[in-house]
Every structure is written in C-alpha cells, then in structure tokens.
Amino acid sequence: MKPLLLTLVAASLTACSSPSSSNAMAPVEVPASGRQIQRNGTMSIKSHSLKKSSEKSIALAAQHKALITSSSLTEDRYQASIRVPAPSLPALMDSLGTVGKVTSKRIAMSDVTEAYLDLQAALKNKRALRDRLRALLSRANKVEDILKIEKELSRVQTELDQMEIRMKSMQSKVAHSTLNLSIKRDRIPGPLGAVKDSTNWAFGKLFYLN
C-alpha cells in the first residue's frame, strides 16, 4: 500500500508540474476581444491657479468613479496618483485637459495575455493536484502516509494561495488603470509677474529682518 500511495503522489506531482506537449508545441490563439491589456497614463498640466485646478481635478476624478490613492500639493505643483476603471481612462484624461494647459499626456499599454493564460493553466493544474492529494489523504490509513500527504498538501496549498494572489493582482491591473497626474503652477509672465515676485521677495526680506 505504501509504495503505491507514494507512486500516486509522485505521478500527480509530475503531471501537474510539467506542461503538456500539446501546450508546449502550439500557443493558444486568443481573440482580440479576450486579450488582457494593462493601461496606465501620465499627464502634465500647467495652470495659473494651482489651487482651483487641483480642486477641479479631484472633482473630475470622482465623476469618473476614480480613486485618488496618493496626492501632494506644494506652492508650485500638485501631484496625484489616480486609480480609474480602465475603460474610463481616456475620458478622464480628456476631462482633466480642461483644468489647465496640457503639456504632455500618454497612455502606455501592455499586453499580458500570454502571462495570464500561463498562470490560468498553472492554477488549473495546481488545483487538480490539490484535489488528488485530498483524495489520497481520504484513502490513507497509515500514520506515516497521512503525515507525508498532509505535508505535501500543505506545500501545494501554499503555492496555490500565492498563485491566486498573483492572478487577482493581474486581473485588478487589467480592470483598473493608474493615472499619474502632475499640475505645475504657470507663473504669470511680464510686468505683472515681476511685480508679484518682487512683492514676495520684499515680504520675505521684511520677515527675515524682523
């Protein structure tokens, strides 16, 4: 009974850790509609009123059901990392173009279909292996065999949990895009700007002297 049990475990491990010859020889054809695409954007804007532009960008993000995951506001710049449903990324960027003068914007796309399918197949094999080990465990009647199968089952379950986390992360990155937004204060040129800068300098010197 013991050699047979270990042989079955070894066979299960071999079957689930090695890709089939058919999968190795012929890549899976995926329809365009079923491809897994990750999209992320970057956008730079200049604005004469940084406070108003930052507040408007926050409101626009909310309108597009986006979440600002991090942000910072200084005297000269507002920066935000925005998580938005992937289909809404272009529309959000178009809307943000109204808060100031767009100096640059870009959407980067990454096709992760092959990695997604590989992980999907690995998950299927790992779940099958876990189920085989559970079946073997239910039939085992020797303490030594039970302990060995439980140890192997624990290892397989840990690997399966890690793979499922990776799959959820990949699915999340496909479903939601990240937009890195930067709004820079556009200083007023000409005499008005010079007066403003001079006034700020004078107040600074007065504060220093006091």
C-alpha positions in Angstrom: 0.0 0.0 0.0 2.8 2.4 0.9 4.8 2.2 -2.4 1.5 2.5 -4.4 0.5 5.6 -2.4 3.8 7.3 -2.9 3.8 6.4 -6.6 0.5 8.0 -7.0 1.7 11.2 -5.2 4.8 11.3 -7.4 2.7 10.8 -10.6 0.4 13.6 -9.6 3.3 15.9 -8.9 4.9 15.1 -12.3 1.7 15.6 -14.2 0.9 18.9 -12.6 4.3 20.5 -12.7 5.1 19.7 -16.4 3.3 21.4 -19.3 1.7 19.0 -21.8 3.5 18.5 -25.1 0.5 20.0 -27.0 0.6 23.2 -24.9 4.4 23.5 -25.5 4.1 23.0 -29.2 1.1 25.1 -30.1 0.4 28.5 -28.5 -3.2 29.3 -27.7 -4.9 31.7 -30.1 -6.7 34.4 -28.2 -9.5 36.5 -29.8 -8.7 40.2 -29.8 -11.7 40.8 -27.5 -10.3 38.4 -25.0 -6.9 39.9 -24.7 -5.7 41.1 -21.3 -4.4 44.6 -21.6 -3.0 46.8 -18.9 -3.3 50.5 -19.5 -1.6 53.3 -17.5 -1.5 57.0 -18.1 0.7 60.0 -17.4 -0.4 63.6 -17.7 1.3 67.0 -17.2 -0.6 70.3 -17.0 0.2 73.9 -16.4 -2.2 76.2 -14.5 -2.2 79.8 -13.3 -4.4 78.9 -10.4 -3.0 75.7 -8.9 -5.5 75.5 -6.0 -8.5 75.7 -8.3 -7.0 73.3 -10.8 -6.2 70.7 -8.1 -9.7 71.0 -6.6 -11.3 70.6 -10.1 -9.2 67.6 -10.9 -10.4 65.9 -7.6 -14.0 66.6 -8.6 -13.5 65.2 -12.1 -11.9 62.1 -10.7 -14.9 61.5 -8.6 -17.2 62.0 -11.6 -15.4 59.2 -13.4 -15.6 56.9 -10.4 -11.8 57.1 -9.9 -10.0 56.9 -6.6 -7.0 59.2 -5.7 -4.7 56.8 -4.0 -2.0 59.4 -3.2 -1.5 63.2 -3.7 0.7 66.1 -2.7 0.3 69.8 -3.0 3.2 72.3 -2.8 3.4 76.0 -3.7 4.4 75.1 -7.3 3.0 71.7 -8.0 0.1 69.3 -7.4 0.7 65.6 -8.0 -1.8 62.7 -7.7 -1.9 59.0 -8.5 -5.4 58.2 -9.6 -6.9 54.7 -9.9 -9.6 54.6 -12.5 -11.7 51.9 -14.3 -9.7 51.1 -17.4 -12.4 51.9 -19.9 -12.8 55.4 -18.3 -9.1 56.3 -18.5 -9.2 58.2 -21.9 -12.4 60.1 -20.9 -10.9 61.1 -17.5 -7.8 62.4 -19.3 -9.9 64.4 -21.7 -11.8 65.9 -18.8 -8.6 66.8 -16.9 -7.5 68.7 -20.0 -9.9 71.4 -19.0 -8.2 72.3 -15.8 -5.2 74.0 -17.5 -2.8 73.8 -20.4 -1.8 70.2 -21.2 1.9 70.0 -21.8 2.0 66.2 -22.2 -0.1 63.1 -21.9 0.5 59.5 -22.7 -1.3 56.1 -22.3 1.1 53.1 -22.1 -0.4 49.7 -22.9 1.0 46.3 -22.0 -0.4 43.0 -23.4 -0.2 40.4 -20.5 -2.5 37.8 -22.2 0.3 35.2 -22.5 1.3 35.5 -18.9 -2.4 35.5 -17.9 -3.1 32.3 -19.8 0.1 30.6 -18.4 -1.0 31.5 -14.8 -4.5 30.3 -15.5 -3.3 26.9 -16.7 -0.9 26.6 -13.8 -3.7 27.4 -11.4 -5.9 24.7 -13.0 -3.1 22.1 -12.7 -2.3 23.1 -9.1 -6.0 22.8 -8.1 -6.1 19.4 -9.7 -3.1 18.3 -7.8 -4.5 19.6 -4.5 -7.7 17.6 -5.2 -5.7 14.4 -6.0 -3.8 14.8 -2.7 -7.0 15.3 -0.8 -8.4 12.1 -2.4 -5.3 10.2 -1.4 -5.5 11.5 2.1 -9.0 10.3 2.5 -7.9 6.8 1.5 -4.7 6.6 3.5 -4.8 4.5 6.7 -1.2 4.6 7.9 0.1 7.4 10.0 3.3 7.7 8.1 1.4 8.0 4.8 -1.0 10.5 6.2 1.8 12.8 7.5 3.6 12.7 4.2 0.5 13.5 2.2 -0.5 16.3 4.7 2.9 17.9 4.3 2.7 17.8 0.6 -0.8 19.1 0.6 0.2 22.0 2.8 3.0 22.9 0.4 0.7 22.7 -2.6 -2.0 24.8 -0.9 0.6 27.5 0.0 1.7 27.7 -3.7 -1.9 27.8 -4.8 -2.7 30.7 -2.5 0.3 32.6 -3.8 -0.7 32.0 -7.4 -4.3 33.1 -6.7 -3.0 36.4 -5.2 -0.9 36.9 -8.4 -4.0 36.2 -10.5 -6.2 38.7 -8.6 -3.4 41.3 -8.9 -3.2 40.8 -12.6 -7.0 41.0 -13.1 -7.1 44.1 -11.0 -4.4 45.8 -13.1 -6.3 45.0 -16.2 -9.6 46.2 -14.8 -8.2 49.4 -13.4 -5.7 51.9 -14.7 -3.3 54.2 -12.9 -3.0 57.8 -14.0 -0.1 59.8 -12.7 -1.2 63.5 -12.8 1.1 66.5 -12.4 -0.2 70.1 -12.4 2.5 72.7 -12.3 2.0 76.4 -11.4 2.3 78.5 -14.6 4.0 81.7 -13.4 2.5 85.0 -14.9 5.0 86.4 -17.4 5.7 90.1 -18.0 5.5 93.1 -15.6 2.6 91.7 -13.5 4.6 88.6 -12.8 7.7 90.6 -12.0 5.7 92.8 -9.5 4.3 89.8 -7.9 7.8 88.2 -7.5 9.2 91.5 -6.2 6.4 91.8 -3.6 7.0 88.2 -2.4 10.8 89.0 -2.2 10.1 92.2 -0.2 7.8 90.5 2.3 10.4 87.7 2.7 13.2 90.2 3.4 11.0 92.1 5.9 10.1 88.8 7.7 13.8 87.9 7.8 14.8 91.3 9.2 12.1 91.1 11.9 
